[in-house]
Amino acid sequence: MKDDFIQEYPAAMDSILAATQASGFNMASEPKTGALLKVLAASKLGGDFLEIGTGTGLSTAWILQGMDSQSKLISIDTDATVLAIANKFLGTDKRVSFICQDGTKWLQENQKSRFDFIFADALPGKFIDLDLALNILKPGGIYIIDDLSPQENWPEGHAPKVPKLITEIESKSNLNSVRISWASGLMVVVKCPKV
């Protein structure tokens, strides 16, 4: 079995990829990451979804492909230029709402919200304000992060933050997690229900 086979890509993928390349944006999620997001999203029927770090919408398209018709996705990014690409190709889908705002500020302002699925693909909710993101994850909810293997576009000084983040997640007694050495390096986390 080869793990590089992807059965079905989102319909908007080619258009988003072309616009992404034209924009010069170089931080888009890999197709393997997207394929996993799609499968995990399909497990949360009628779910409340959150994506922190929309980028141009490549991962958003995968999440939407896995979601059912009753699910809702909030996708946040600080960069209006890349967010406009996502909105152009995915904004007609009534299940998704795009928000241009700093992720930390949004998390601080929405601590009463609860989500079944969080994909944290930005600094807020991952490398900073991790607890703010985990606090709004429902028991049994899935939290996914990527880019845990060395990346060419990492800024100087970023590399030491990755093992620190992994250790912090694995030290929390209310989380079950698995490291996946695949795509850009992933971690899938599930919040344990209170016993």
N, C-alpha and C positions, 0 to 999 in steps of 0.2 A: 504494500500500500504506500502511495506517495501522499504526503500531507500538503503538497502545494496545489492540489486540485481544488478549485472553487466551483461549485455547481452552478450558481446563479448570481450574477452581479446586479446591483440596483439599476433600474432603468436610466436614471440620471447620471450614472457614473462617468460615462465618456464625456458628457458636457461639462461636468464639474471638474474632471481631470484637465480638460483643455483650458478652462478658465483659470484653474489653479496654476498651471504651467505658465500661462500668459501673465499672471499677476506676479510671478516670482516667489510665491509662497512656498517654502520648502519644509514645512513641519506637518505635512498631512499624514494621517494614519495609513498603515499598510493594508492591502486587501486581506491578508490573513487575520489581522486584528479585526477588521470589519466583519469577516465571516464569523468569527467567534462572537462578536457583539450581536449579530443577527440571531444566532442560535440562543444565546442567553436571553435576549429580549423576548423571544418567543415563549419563554417559560413564565412570563409575567402577564397573564391575561388580565385585561382591564387595568393595567398598571400605570403608575405615575413614574415617569422617567425624567432624569436630569442629566444633561451633558454640560460639563464645565470645560470650555475650550472648543468652540464650534469649528474654528478655522474656516475653511471654504465649504464645509458640509459633507466631506467624504464619509467620515464616521457617522454623521447624522443620517445619511442615506441608508447605511447598513442597519442602524438601529430601527429606523422607520420600516425597513423591509421586514424585520422580525416582529414588530409590534402588531397586535391585532387592532381592529377598527375602534375599539372602546378605549384604548390606551392614549395617554397624553404625554408629550415630550416638551420640556423646557430646555432650550439650548442657549448658552451664554458665551459671549466673547467680548473682549474690550476693543477689538479692531473692527471698526465699521466697514472698512474696505473689503476684508475677507468675508465678513458676515453678509455683505450684500450679495456675494456670489452664492452663498448657501441659500439665501432668501430668494434669489432669482430662480433657482432650479428646484427648490423644495418648498418654498413659501406658500404654494397653493394647497399643500397638504394641511387640512384643518387639524390634524393631530399634533402639529408642531407649532411652538411659539418661539421666535427668536428675540433675544434680549441683548442689547448692546450696553454692557455694564461691567464694571470691575467685579471679578468673581468673589473676592473677599467681601466687598460691600454687599453683594447680593446674598451671600451666605449669612452674613450678620443680620440682614434684614428679614430673612426667611427661616429663622430657626423654629418656627411653629409648623412649617411644612413637613411632610413625610413622603419619602420616595421608596419605590420598590427596586429601583435600578439607578445607579449613579455611575457614569463614565467620567472620570476626572482626567482630563487631558490638558491640563494647564497647571501653573504653579499653585493657584488657590485650590483648596480641596485635596491637594496631593502633597506637595512639598512645603506648603504653608497652609495653615488653617485646616489641617487634616481632621481634627476633632469636630470642627464645625460641619464638615461634610458627613462624617460618620454619625453625628448626632441626629441628622435628618433622614438617615437610612432606617427604614422599617425593620423590625425583627424578621429574619428570613430574606431580607433584601440583599441584592448583589451590588458590590462595589468593584469596579474594574479600573486598573491603571495600566498604562503601557510605557514604552521608552525607558525600560529599566536596564537594558543592555546598552553598552557604549554607542553613542550616536555621533556622527560627524558634526552635527549642528549644535552640540552641547556648548554652552558658554563656559569660559574658563572658571574653574572652581566648582562646577556643578557635580562632577563625578563623585566626590565624597558624600554628597547628599543622598545618593541612591541607596547604599547599604544602610544608612541611618534610617531612611524611610521604611525599608523592608523590616528592619529590626523593630522599629516602633509598632508597625502593624502586627507583627508576629508576637509581640509581647502583650497584646491586649487579650484578656481572657474571654471577652465576649465576641471574638471573631474567629472564624475558621477561614484559613487562607491556603492557597497553593501558588507556588511560583511556576511559571511556564516559560521555558527557554525556547521561545518560538516568536516569529515575527520580530518586533523590536524589544522583546522581553516583557512579559506580562505578569500580572498578579490578579487573581480572582479571589475576592473576599466575600464571605457571607456573614451577616450579623446574626448571632445566636439569639433565639428567643429566650426570655427570662424563664428560669425553671422554678 
